[in-house]
């Protein structure tokens, strides 16, 4: 066992520095204080489990702290990917993001400037028709079935409407969707630059 007082005196600045660094980057859902607490817990664990064969405690602790923060980052990313479960009735009221920097109100503002196919696609994104919900539900059930058979598959826990479901529900090709999204982005940029100027 290593002396905790000595370890704290030598490594407190390192823990504070790393906690501040990772909190500023925003990779973690934890605050700076929480990251510092994790670092101190790691220090206590290292002091208790420090092997007698090791000579340099600082090197041992730095490696353990790096691994601890890496595991926290992975866990945080895993929770983000799982998403948030919502009731089917409330799906239509959730905020929908069409493309980078385009939200519902802004999408409604640019709708008059779009060609008919782009308008139809935008309308399906904002208010998915029954075909899109049906396509998304079939895909969700298929993924649940594959998961129950022991296969590794994502998206089996949470029902979500994704761009591929809109594309499948509207029977469009990936190339068509890319063109329509590009048109929506171009019109959005042109419209916002006029408003800004």
N, C-alpha and C positions, 0 to 999 in steps of 0.2 A: 504493500500500500504506500502511495506517495503522499507527502505532506500537502494538504489542501491549501493551507495558508500561503506556502511558498508558490504553489501552482497558480493561485489566484493573483498574487502579486506580480508574477511574471507574465501572465496571459490575459489579464483583464482588458488591457488596451486592444489586444488582438480581437477579443470577443466583441468589444464595442465597435471597432473598425468594421468588422465583417457584417455585424448586424445593421449598421448604418448603410453600408454599401449595398447590401441586398434589399433593404427596405426602400432605398431610393430607386433602385432598378424596377421595383414593383413586380418581381417574379413570384412573390409569395403573398398569400392572403393575410399573413401575420404582420403585425406592426413591428417597429424597431425594438420596443420593449419586450415583445414576445420572443423575437429572435435572440435577444440578449439572454432571456431566461432559458431558452433552449441551449444556448452556448454554455451557460453556467451548469445546467443539468448534465451536459456532456462532460464538462470539467470534473464534476463530482464522480460521474461514472468512471472516467479515465483514472482518477486518483484511486478508486477502489479496485479497479481491475488491472492496474499497471503491472505488467509481468516483471518478475525479478530479473529475468535474463536481459531485459531492455536497459539501456544506459541513459538515453536521451528522452526525457519525458516530453519536452516541447515538440519534438518531431512526432511522437506517438499521439499527442493531443491534437496537433494540427491535422493529421491524417483523419483522426476520428471526427473532428469538427467538420471537416470538408465532407466526409461521408454523411454526417447527420444532416447538414444543409442540403446535400444532394437528394437524400431520401425525402426531405420535406418538400423540395421542389417537385419531385416525381409524384408525390401524393397529392399536392395541390393541382398539378396538371391533370392527374387522373380524375379528380373530383370535377374539374371544369369540363372534361370531355363527357362525363356521364350526364351533364345537364340537369335541369330542374323538371321534376314531374309536375304536370298540370292536368286538370280535369278537361275532358273533351269539350265541354260546353264553353270553357273560357279560352279555347285556342284562338278564336276569331278576335278576341279583344287584346291579344298580346301585341306589342310593338313589332313590326316587321321591317327588316332592313333589306332593301332591294339590291343595292350595290354599295361600294364604299362611299360614305358621306351622303347617302340619299335616304331620308326617313319618310314616313307616310305623308306628312303635310307637304313636304317639298315635292314628293312624287305627284301629289294631286295638283300642285301648281304647274308642273311641266306637262301634265297630261294633254292639254289642248295643242301642244306643239309637236306631238308625236304622230307618226303614221299609224294606220289602223292595226297592223299586226303587233306593233310595239304597245299600242293602247290596250289591246286584248291581253297581251302578256302581263302588262303592269296591273291590269284589273284582276287577273288571276292571282298575282302575287299578293295584292292588297286584300282581296276577298276570294279565297280559293273556292272554285265551284265544287259541286258534289263529286264530279269525276276525279278531281285531284284528291279529295278526302278518301275516296274509295281506293284509289291507286296506292296512297300512302298507307292505308289500313291493311291492304293485302300484303304490302312489303313488310310491314311491322309483324303481321302474323307469320309470314314466311321466315323471318329472322328468329322469332320465338320458337318455331318448330325446329330450325337448325340448331338452336342453342339447346333445346331439350334432347336432341340426338347426340349431344356431347361435342358438337363442332364449335370452334372459336369464331364468333361473329359479333360485330359491334351493332349498336342500335336496337338491341332486343329488349332493353329495360324501359325505354321512354318513347312514347308515340310523338313524333315530330313530323311536320311537313317541311321537307327540304326541297331545294331547287330541282333535284332529279325527279321528285314526285310531281311537281308542276309540269315539268317537261313530259313525263310519262302520261299524266292525266290529259294534257292537251295534245298528245301524240305529235310531239315536235322532235326534231333531231338536235343533237348537241351543237352542231354548226349553226342552226337557226337561232338557238337560244343565245349563243355567243354574239351573233350579229345584232339581235334585239337588245341585249344588255349593253353592247357598245353604243347603239343608237341612243338608248336612254341616258347613258353616261355623257355622251357628246351634247345632247340637248340640255341636260342638267348643267354642264359646265358653261355652255353658251348663255343659258338663262341667268345663272348666278353671276357671271361676269358682267352682263348688262345691268343687273340689279345693283351690283357693287359699284359700277362706274356711273 
